Amino acid sequence: MNKKIRNLFLFLFPFALMVFVNHFIKPSVDPIPNDGKWNTTVSLPNRCSWACHNNTIYCIEHHVKMNKNLLAVSLPFYFGEIMLLKLAGNYSLINILLLVTLVPLYLWYFLIKIIDTLQEIKEAKK
């Protein structure tokens, strides 16, 4: 397979998969009663909503079913990341720039480098 086509496929596949899964799952999610939306800012006891995004502690108390020891280790990192994003000024913009754009590009770049290195090793063994 041509490297450019392979790299383009590896770049686009996660986004295509995300869109496919979203459209496949969305019809099975019932709208929230009295609201008619799939997501709301109202705190819900049985599932996450935007209220969980705005108040993570509520979500942890009502929805998270994780080992409490693991949760105690991960929460400082999670809240530290949120704090750093908020300190940058424009939380939404920095969130999209870093977590949606730069981190995936960084991971994609190193995935390509790993695949290329593995192919070089395979060819060197021949």
DSSP file (Angstrom, degrees, kcal/mol; ACC not computed):
  #  RESIDUE AA STRUCTURE BP1 BP2  ACC     N-H-->O    O-->H-N    N-H-->O    O-->H-N    TCO  KAPPA ALPHA  PHI   PSI    X-CA   Y-CA   Z-CA
    1    1 A M              0   0    0      0, 0.0     2,-0.1     0, 0.0     0, 0.0   0.000 360.0 360.0 360.0 137.3    0.0    0.0    0.0
    2    2 A N     >  -     0   0    0      1,-0.1     4,-2.7     4,-0.0     5,-0.2  -0.364 360.0-130.1 -60.3 136.2    1.3    3.5   -0.9
    3    3 A K  H  > S+     0   0    0      1,-0.2     4,-2.9     2,-0.2     5,-0.2   0.870 105.9  52.7 -60.7 -38.3    2.5    5.3    2.3
    4    4 A K  H  > S+     0   0    0      2,-0.2     4,-2.3     1,-0.2    -1,-0.2   0.912 111.7  45.4 -65.8 -41.1    0.5    8.4    1.5
    5    5 A I  H  > S+     0   0    0      2,-0.2     4,-2.7     1,-0.2    -2,-0.2   0.924 114.1  49.4 -67.2 -43.4   -2.7    6.4    1.2
    6    6 A R  H  X S+     0   0    0     -4,-2.7     4,-2.7     2,-0.2    -2,-0.2   0.934 112.7  47.2 -59.0 -47.2   -2.0    4.4    4.3
    7    7 A N  H  X S+     0   0    0     -4,-2.9     4,-1.5     2,-0.2    -1,-0.2   0.889 112.4  49.2 -63.7 -40.6   -1.2    7.6    6.3
    8    8 A L  H  X S+     0   0    0     -4,-2.3     4,-2.7    -5,-0.2     5,-0.2   0.913 111.5  49.8 -64.7 -42.8   -4.4    9.3    5.0
    9    9 A F  H  X S+     0   0    0     -4,-2.7     4,-2.8     1,-0.2    -2,-0.2   0.935 110.7  49.3 -60.6 -46.5   -6.4    6.2    5.9
   10   10 A L  H  < S+     0   0    0     -4,-2.7    -1,-0.2     1,-0.2    -2,-0.2   0.783 113.8  48.0 -64.9 -26.7   -4.9    6.2    9.4
   11   11 A F  H  < S+     0   0    0     -4,-1.5     4,-0.5    -5,-0.2    -2,-0.2   0.907 119.6  35.4 -77.4 -44.0   -5.7    9.9    9.8
   12   12 A L  H  X S+     0   0    0     -4,-2.7     4,-2.5     1,-0.2     3,-0.3   0.773 100.2  76.3 -84.4 -28.1   -9.3    9.7    8.6
   13   13 A F  H  X S+     0   0    0     -4,-2.8     4,-2.9    -5,-0.2     5,-0.2   0.894  93.1  50.3 -56.3 -47.6  -10.4    6.3   10.0
   14   14 A P  H  > S+     0   0    0      0, 0.0     4,-2.2     0, 0.0    -1,-0.2   0.894 113.3  46.7 -60.7 -37.1  -10.8    7.4   13.7
   15   15 A F  H  > S+     0   0    0     -4,-0.5     4,-2.3    -3,-0.3    -2,-0.2   0.916 113.4  48.1 -69.0 -42.5  -12.9   10.4   12.7
   16   16 A A  H  X S+     0   0    0     -4,-2.5     4,-2.6     1,-0.2    -1,-0.2   0.907 112.3  49.8 -63.3 -41.5  -15.1    8.2   10.3
   17   17 A L  H  X S+     0   0    0     -4,-2.9     4,-2.8    -5,-0.2     5,-0.2   0.904 109.7  51.3 -63.1 -41.6  -15.5    5.6   13.1
   18   18 A M  H  X S+     0   0    0     -4,-2.2     4,-2.3    -5,-0.2    -2,-0.2   0.922 112.3  45.6 -62.4 -44.7  -16.5    8.3   15.6
   19   19 A V  H  X S+     0   0    0     -4,-2.3     4,-2.4     2,-0.2     5,-0.2   0.917 113.8  49.9 -64.9 -43.1  -19.1    9.7   13.2
   20   20 A F  H  X S+     0   0    0     -4,-2.6     4,-2.0     2,-0.2    -2,-0.2   0.944 112.9  45.1 -61.0 -49.7  -20.4    6.2   12.4
   21   21 A V  H  X S+     0   0    0     -4,-2.8     4,-2.6     1,-0.2     5,-0.3   0.906 112.1  53.0 -62.7 -41.8  -20.7    5.1   16.0
   22   22 A N  H  X S+     0   0    0     -4,-2.3     4,-2.3    -5,-0.2    -1,-0.2   0.929 112.9  42.9 -59.4 -46.3  -22.4    8.4   16.9
   23   23 A H  H  < S+     0   0    0     -4,-2.4    -1,-0.2     1,-0.2    -2,-0.2   0.785 115.1  50.6 -73.0 -26.1  -25.0    8.0   14.2
   24   24 A F  H  < S+     0   0    0     -4,-2.0     4,-0.3    -5,-0.2    -2,-0.2   0.875 117.9  37.3 -76.0 -38.7  -25.5    4.4   15.0
   25   25 A I  H >X S+     0   0    0     -4,-2.6     3,-1.6    -5,-0.2     4,-0.6   0.825  99.4  76.7 -82.7 -34.2  -26.0    5.0   18.8
   26   26 A K  G >< S+     0   0    0     -4,-2.3     3,-1.4    -5,-0.3    -1,-0.2   0.845  90.6  53.4 -52.2 -44.8  -28.0    8.2   18.6
   27   27 A P  G 34 S+     0   0    0      0, 0.0    -1,-0.3     0, 0.0    -2,-0.1   0.784 105.8  55.6 -64.1 -23.1  -31.3    6.7   17.6
   28   28 A S  G <4 S+     0   0    0     -3,-1.6     2,-0.6    -4,-0.3    -2,-0.2   0.569  88.2  91.0 -85.2  -7.1  -31.1    4.3   20.6
   29   29 A V  S << S-     0   0    0     -3,-1.4    -4,-0.0    -4,-0.6     0, 0.0  -0.786  76.6-135.5 -91.6 121.4  -30.7    7.1   23.1
   30   30 A D        -     0   0    0     -2,-0.6    -2,-0.1     1,-0.1     7,-0.1  -0.530  22.8-111.4 -74.8 137.2  -34.0    8.3   24.5
   31   31 A P        -     0   0    0      0, 0.0     7,-0.2     0, 0.0    -1,-0.1  -0.277  42.1 -93.8 -61.0 156.4  -34.5   12.0   24.7
   32   32 A I    >>  -     0   0    0      5,-3.2     4,-2.6     1,-0.1     3,-1.7  -0.569  47.4-105.2 -75.2 130.2  -34.7   13.4   28.2
   33   33 A P  T 34 S+     0   0    0      0, 0.0    -1,-0.1     0, 0.0     4,-0.1  -0.204 100.7   9.6 -56.6 146.7  -38.3   13.7   29.4
   34   34 A N  T 34 S+     0   0    0      1,-0.2    -2,-0.1    -3,-0.1     0, 0.0   0.370 128.4  60.8  66.8  -3.7  -39.8   17.2   29.6
   35   35 A D  T <4 S-     0   0    0     -3,-1.7    -1,-0.2     2,-0.1     3,-0.1   0.686  81.5-151.0-119.1 -37.0  -36.8   18.5   27.6
   36   36 A G     <  +     0   0    0     -4,-2.6     2,-0.2     1,-0.3    -2,-0.1   0.504  58.8 114.4  74.7   3.9  -36.9   16.6   24.3
   37   37 A K        -     0   0    0     -5,-0.3    -5,-3.2     1,-0.1    -1,-0.3  -0.633  69.9-134.8-103.2 162.5  -33.1   16.9   24.0
   38   38 A W  S    S+     0   0    0      1,-0.2     2,-0.4    -7,-0.2    -1,-0.1   0.750  97.0  27.5 -83.4 -26.7  -30.4   14.2   24.1
   39   39 A N  S    S+     0   0    0     10,-0.1     2,-0.3    -7,-0.1    -1,-0.2  -0.997  72.7 173.7-137.4 142.8  -28.3   16.2   26.4
   40   40 A T        -     0   0    0     -2,-0.4    10,-2.3     2,-0.2    11,-0.8  -0.870  42.1-121.3-139.9 167.4  -29.4   18.8   28.9
   41   41 A T  S    S+     0   0    0     -2,-0.3     2,-0.3     9,-0.2     8,-0.1   0.434  80.8 109.0 -90.8  -0.4  -28.0   21.0   31.7
   42   42 A V  S    S-     0   0    0      1,-0.1     9,-0.4     9,-0.0     2,-0.4  -0.588  78.7-115.3 -76.5 135.0  -30.4   19.4   34.2
   43   43 A S        -     0   0    0     -2,-0.3     5,-0.1     8,-0.1    -2,-0.1  -0.577  34.0-164.0 -71.2 126.3  -28.7   17.0   36.7
   44   44 A L        -     0   0    0      3,-0.4     3,-0.2    -2,-0.4     5,-0.1  -0.941  18.3-151.3-115.8 133.9  -30.0   13.5   36.1
   45   45 A P  S    S+     0   0    0      0, 0.0    -1,-0.1     0, 0.0     3,-0.1   0.759  94.5  44.0 -74.2 -22.6  -29.5   10.7   38.7
   46   46 A N  S    S+     0   0    0      1,-0.2     2,-0.3     2,-0.0     0, 0.0   0.548 119.8  14.7-104.4  -7.4  -29.5    7.9   36.1
   47   47 A R  S    S-     0   0    0     -3,-0.2    -3,-0.4     0, 0.0    -1,-0.2  -0.992  80.3 -90.5-161.2 160.1  -27.2    9.2   33.4
   48   48 A C        +     0   0    0     -2,-0.3     2,-0.2    -5,-0.1    -2,-0.0  -0.341  42.7 166.5 -72.2 151.8  -24.6   11.9   32.6
   49   49 A S    >>  -     0   0    0    -10,-0.1     3,-1.3    -5,-0.1     4,-1.0  -0.799  59.1 -75.2-144.8-173.6  -25.6   15.3   31.1
   50   50 A W  H 3> S+     0   0    0    -10,-2.3     4,-2.2     1,-0.3    -9,-0.2   0.756 126.0  71.1 -62.8 -21.2  -24.0   18.6   30.6
   51   51 A A  H 3> S+     0   0    0    -11,-0.8     4,-2.0    -9,-0.4    -1,-0.3   0.865  94.2  53.7 -61.1 -34.5  -24.5   19.1   34.3
   52   52 A C  H <4 S+     0   0    0     -3,-1.3     7,-0.2     2,-0.2    -1,-0.2   0.867 106.9  51.0 -67.3 -36.0  -21.8   16.5   34.8
   53   53 A H  H  < S+     0   0    0     -4,-1.0     3,-0.4     1,-0.2    -2,-0.2   0.904 116.4  40.6 -65.7 -40.2  -19.5   18.5   32.6
   54   54 A N  H  < S+     0   0    0     -4,-2.2     2,-0.3     1,-0.3    -2,-0.2   0.725 129.7  28.8 -81.6 -22.6  -20.2   21.6   34.7
   55   55 A N    >X  +     0   0    0     -4,-2.0     4,-1.3    -5,-0.2     3,-0.6  -0.718  65.2 176.1-140.2  84.8  -20.1   19.8   38.0
   56   56 A T  H 3> S+     0   0    0     -3,-0.4     4,-2.6    -2,-0.3     5,-0.2   0.822  78.0  63.1 -62.9 -33.1  -17.8   16.7   37.9
   57   57 A I  H 3> S+     0   0    0      1,-0.2     4,-2.4     2,-0.2    -1,-0.2   0.894 100.7  52.8 -61.0 -39.8  -18.3   15.9   41.5
   58   58 A Y  H <> S+     0   0    0     -3,-0.6     4,-2.0     1,-0.2     5,-0.3   0.925 110.8  47.5 -59.7 -44.1  -22.0   15.3   40.9
   59   59 A C  H  X>S+     0   0    0     -4,-1.3     4,-3.3    -7,-0.2     5,-1.4   0.915 110.5  51.1 -64.2 -43.5  -21.2   12.9   38.1
   60   60 A I  H  <5S+     0   0    0     -4,-2.6     4,-0.2     1,-0.2    -1,-0.2   0.910 112.8  46.4 -61.3 -42.1  -18.6   11.1   40.2
   61   61 A E  H  <5S+     0   0    0     -4,-2.4    -1,-0.2    -5,-0.2    -2,-0.2   0.845 126.9  25.6 -69.3 -34.0  -21.1   10.6   43.0
   62   62 A H  H  <5S+     0   0    0     -4,-2.0    -2,-0.2    -5,-0.2    -3,-0.2   0.736 132.5  20.6-105.3 -25.7  -24.0    9.4   40.8
   63   63 A H  T  <5S+     0   0    0     -4,-3.3     2,-0.4    -5,-0.3    -3,-0.2   0.719  87.5  98.3-121.2 -28.2  -22.6    7.8   37.7
   64   64 A V      < -     0   0    0     -5,-1.4     2,-0.2    -4,-0.2     0, 0.0  -0.515  39.4-178.2 -76.2 125.6  -19.0    6.7   38.0
   65   65 A K        +     0   0    0     -2,-0.4     2,-0.3     2,-0.0    -1,-0.1  -0.486  37.0 130.2-118.0  59.4  -18.6    3.0   38.7
   66   66 A M  S    S-     0   0    0     -2,-0.2     2,-0.1     1,-0.1     5,-0.0  -0.799  71.2 -85.7-113.8 152.2  -14.9    2.9   39.0
   67   67 A N     >  -     0   0    0     -2,-0.3     4,-2.4     1,-0.2     3,-0.3  -0.369  38.2-134.3 -54.3 127.8  -12.7    1.4   41.7
   68   68 A K  H  > S+     0   0    0      1,-0.2     4,-2.1     2,-0.2    -1,-0.2   0.807 103.6  55.6 -62.5 -30.9  -12.3    4.1   44.3
   69   69 A N  H  > S+     0   0    0      2,-0.2     4,-1.2     1,-0.2    -1,-0.2   0.917 110.6  44.6 -66.7 -42.7   -8.5    3.6   44.6
   70   70 A L  H  > S+     0   0    0     -3,-0.3     4,-2.4     1,-0.2    -2,-0.2   0.884 112.3  52.9 -66.8 -37.9   -8.1    4.2   40.8
   71   71 A L  H  X S+     0   0    0     -4,-2.4     4,-2.4     1,-0.2    -2,-0.2   0.897 105.2  54.2 -64.2 -40.0  -10.4    7.1   41.0
   72   72 A A  H  < S+     0   0    0     -4,-2.1    -1,-0.2     1,-0.2    -2,-0.2   0.830 112.4  45.0 -63.7 -31.4   -8.3    8.7   43.8
   73   73 A V  H  X S+     0   0    0     -4,-1.2     4,-0.6     1,-0.1    -2,-0.2   0.880 117.2  43.0 -78.0 -39.6   -5.2    8.4   41.6
   74   74 A S  H  X S+     0   0    0     -4,-2.4     4,-2.4     1,-0.2     3,-0.3   0.803  98.3  71.5 -81.2 -29.2   -6.9    9.7   38.4
   75   75 A L  H  X S+     0   0    0     -4,-2.4     4,-3.0     1,-0.2     5,-0.4   0.888  93.8  53.3 -59.9 -43.0   -8.8   12.7   39.8
   76   76 A P  H  > S+     0   0    0      0, 0.0     4,-1.8     0, 0.0    -1,-0.2   0.896 112.4  46.3 -59.9 -36.4   -5.8   14.9   40.6
   77   77 A F  H  X S+     0   0    0     -4,-0.6     4,-2.3    -3,-0.3    -2,-0.2   0.922 114.1  48.2 -68.0 -43.4   -4.7   14.5   37.0
   78   78 A Y  H  X S+     0   0    0     -4,-2.4     4,-2.3     1,-0.2     5,-0.2   0.957 115.9  41.7 -61.5 -52.7   -8.1   15.1   35.6
   79   79 A F  H  X S+     0   0    0     -4,-3.0     4,-2.5     1,-0.2    -1,-0.2   0.831 112.6  56.0 -68.2 -30.5   -8.8   18.3   37.7
   80   80 A G  H  X S+     0   0    0     -4,-1.8     4,-2.4    -5,-0.4    -1,-0.2   0.913 108.4  47.7 -64.1 -42.3   -5.2   19.5   37.0
   81   81 A E  H  X S+     0   0    0     -4,-2.3     4,-2.4     2,-0.2    -2,-0.2   0.928 112.4  48.6 -63.6 -45.2   -5.8   19.2   33.3
   82   82 A I  H  X S+     0   0    0     -4,-2.3     4,-2.3     1,-0.2    -2,-0.2   0.919 111.3  50.5 -60.7 -43.9   -9.1   21.1   33.6
   83   83 A M  H  X S+     0   0    0     -4,-2.5     4,-2.4     1,-0.2    -1,-0.2   0.915 110.4  49.0 -61.9 -43.5   -7.4   23.8   35.8
   84   84 A L  H  X S+     0   0    0     -4,-2.4     4,-1.1     1,-0.2    -1,-0.2   0.903 110.6  50.5 -63.7 -40.7   -4.6   24.3   33.2
   85   85 A L  H  < S+     0   0    0     -4,-2.4     3,-0.4     1,-0.2     4,-0.2   0.902 112.6  46.8 -63.3 -39.9   -7.1   24.5   30.4
   86   86 A K  H >< S+     0   0    0     -4,-2.3     3,-1.4     1,-0.2    -2,-0.2   0.861 106.8  57.6 -70.3 -34.9   -9.1   27.2   32.3
   87   87 A L  H 3< S+     0   0    0     -4,-2.4    -1,-0.2     1,-0.3    -2,-0.2   0.749  91.6  72.1 -66.1 -23.0   -5.9   29.1   33.2
   88   88 A A  T 3< S-     0   0    0     -4,-1.1     2,-0.7    -3,-0.4    -1,-0.3   0.647 107.6-122.3 -69.2 -13.5   -5.2   29.5   29.5
   89   89 A G  S <  S+     0   0    0     -3,-1.4     2,-1.0    -4,-0.2    -1,-0.1  -0.643  93.7  54.8 112.4 -76.5   -8.0   32.0   29.2
   90   90 A N     >  -     0   0    0     -2,-0.7     4,-2.6     1,-0.2     5,-0.3  -0.781  65.5-173.3 -98.9  93.0  -10.4   30.6   26.6
   91   91 A Y  H  > S+     0   0    0     -2,-1.0     4,-2.5     1,-0.2    -1,-0.2   0.890  80.7  47.8 -54.7 -48.5  -11.2   27.1   27.9
   92   92 A S  H  > S+     0   0    0      2,-0.2     4,-2.3     1,-0.2    -1,-0.2   0.921 114.0  45.9 -63.1 -45.8  -13.3   26.0   24.9
   93   93 A L  H  > S+     0   0    0      2,-0.2     4,-2.8     1,-0.2    -1,-0.2   0.929 115.5  45.4 -64.6 -46.2  -10.7   27.2   22.3
   94   94 A I  H  X S+     0   0    0     -4,-2.6     4,-3.0     2,-0.2     5,-0.4   0.886 111.2  54.4 -65.6 -38.6   -7.7   25.7   24.1
   95   95 A N  H  X>S+     0   0    0     -4,-2.5     4,-1.7    -5,-0.3     5,-0.9   0.937 113.4  41.4 -58.9 -48.6   -9.7   22.4   24.7
   96   96 A I  I  X>S+     0   0    0     -4,-2.3     5,-1.1     3,-0.2     4,-0.8   0.919 116.4  49.5 -66.6 -44.0  -10.4   22.1   21.0
   97   97 A L  I  <>S+     0   0    0     -4,-2.8     5,-2.7    -5,-0.2     4,-0.3   0.940 124.5  26.6 -61.5 -48.8   -6.9   23.2   20.0
   98   98 A L  I  <>S+     0   0    0     -4,-3.0     5,-2.9     3,-0.2    -3,-0.2   0.972 130.6  31.1 -81.0 -57.9   -5.1   20.8   22.4
   99   99 A L  I  <5S+     0   0    0     -4,-1.7    -3,-0.2    -5,-0.4    -2,-0.1   0.763 129.2  34.0 -80.6 -26.0   -7.3   17.8   23.0
  100  100 A V  I  <<S+     0   0    0     -5,-0.9    -3,-0.2    -4,-0.8    -1,-0.2   0.758 133.8  17.4 -98.3 -28.4   -9.1   17.6   19.7
  101  101 A T  I  ><S+     0   0    0     -5,-1.1     4,-1.9    -4,-0.3    -3,-0.2   0.849 124.5  36.2-109.7 -62.9   -6.4   18.8   17.3
  102  102 A L  I  ><S+     0   0    0     -5,-2.7     4,-2.6     2,-0.2    -3,-0.2   0.903 115.1  49.9 -70.4 -43.8   -2.8   18.7   18.6
  103  103 A V  H  ><S+     0   0    0     -5,-2.9     4,-2.6     2,-0.2     5,-0.2   0.943 113.2  46.3 -63.4 -47.3   -2.9   15.5   20.7
  104  104 A P  H  > S+     0   0    0      0, 0.0     4,-2.7     0, 0.0    -1,-0.2   0.902 113.7  49.5 -61.7 -37.5   -4.5   13.4   18.0
  105  105 A L  H  X S+     0   0    0     -4,-1.9     4,-2.6     2,-0.2    -2,-0.2   0.908 110.8  50.4 -64.7 -40.0   -2.0   14.8   15.4
  106  106 A Y  H  X S+     0   0    0     -4,-2.6     4,-2.0     2,-0.2    -1,-0.2   0.931 113.4  45.0 -60.5 -47.8    0.8   14.0   17.8
  107  107 A L  H  X S+     0   0    0     -4,-2.6     4,-2.0     2,-0.2    -2,-0.2   0.897 112.9  50.9 -64.9 -41.1   -0.4   10.4   18.3
  108  108 A W  H  X S+     0   0    0     -4,-2.7     4,-2.3    -5,-0.2    -2,-0.2   0.924 108.4  52.4 -62.4 -44.8   -1.0   10.0   14.5
  109  109 A Y  H  X S+     0   0    0     -4,-2.6     4,-2.1     1,-0.2    -2,-0.2   0.925 112.5  44.1 -57.8 -47.0    2.5   11.2   13.7
  110  110 A F  H  X S+     0   0    0     -4,-2.0     4,-2.3     2,-0.2    -1,-0.2   0.807 109.2  56.7 -73.1 -28.1    4.1    8.7   16.1
  111  111 A L  H  X S+     0   0    0     -4,-2.0     4,-2.5     2,-0.2    -1,-0.2   0.925 108.6  47.9 -62.9 -44.0    1.9    5.9   14.9
  112  112 A I  H  X S+     0   0    0     -4,-2.3     4,-2.7     1,-0.2    -2,-0.2   0.921 111.5  50.3 -61.5 -44.4    3.2    6.6   11.4
  113  113 A K  H  X S+     0   0    0     -4,-2.1     4,-2.4     1,-0.2    -1,-0.2   0.895 110.5  49.6 -62.5 -40.4    6.8    6.6   12.7
  114  114 A I  H  X S+     0   0    0     -4,-2.3     4,-2.6     2,-0.2    -2,-0.2   0.930 112.0  47.5 -63.7 -45.8    6.2    3.3   14.5
  115  115 A I  H  X S+     0   0    0     -4,-2.5     4,-2.2     1,-0.2    -2,-0.2   0.924 112.8  48.9 -63.1 -44.3    4.7    1.6   11.5
  116  116 A D  H  X S+     0   0    0     -4,-2.7     4,-2.2     1,-0.2    -1,-0.2   0.909 112.0  48.9 -61.5 -42.2    7.6    2.9    9.3
  117  117 A T  H  X S+     0   0    0     -4,-2.4     4,-2.4     2,-0.2    -2,-0.2   0.908 110.3  50.7 -64.9 -42.2   10.2    1.7   11.8
  118  118 A L  H  X S+     0   0    0     -4,-2.6     4,-2.4     1,-0.2    -1,-0.2   0.886 110.3  50.0 -63.1 -38.4    8.6   -1.7   12.0
  119  119 A Q  H  X S+     0   0    0     -4,-2.2     4,-2.4     2,-0.2    -2,-0.2   0.898 109.9  50.7 -66.7 -39.4    8.6   -2.0    8.2
  120  120 A E  H  X S+     0   0    0     -4,-2.2     4,-2.1     2,-0.2    -2,-0.2   0.897 111.1  48.6 -63.7 -40.4   12.3   -1.0    8.1
  121  121 A I  H  X S+     0   0    0     -4,-2.4     4,-1.6     2,-0.2    -2,-0.2   0.918 111.0  50.5 -64.3 -43.5   13.0   -3.7   10.7
  122  122 A K  H  X S+     0   0    0     -4,-2.4     4,-0.7     1,-0.2    -2,-0.2   0.905 112.6  46.4 -61.6 -42.8   11.0   -6.3    8.7
  123  123 A E  H >< S+     0   0    0     -4,-2.4     3,-0.5     1,-0.2    -1,-0.2   0.854 109.6  54.3 -68.5 -34.6   12.9   -5.4    5.5
  124  124 A A  H 3< S+     0   0    0     -4,-2.1    -1,-0.2     1,-0.2    -2,-0.2   0.807 103.7  56.5 -68.9 -29.2   16.3   -5.5    7.3
  125  125 A K  H 3<        0   0    0     -4,-1.6    -1,-0.2     1,-0.2    -2,-0.2   0.720 360.0 360.0 -74.4 -21.3   15.6   -9.0    8.6
  126  126 A K    <<        0   0    0     -4,-0.7    -1,-0.2    -3,-0.5    -2,-0.1   0.495 360.0 360.0 -69.7 360.0   15.1  -10.3    5.0
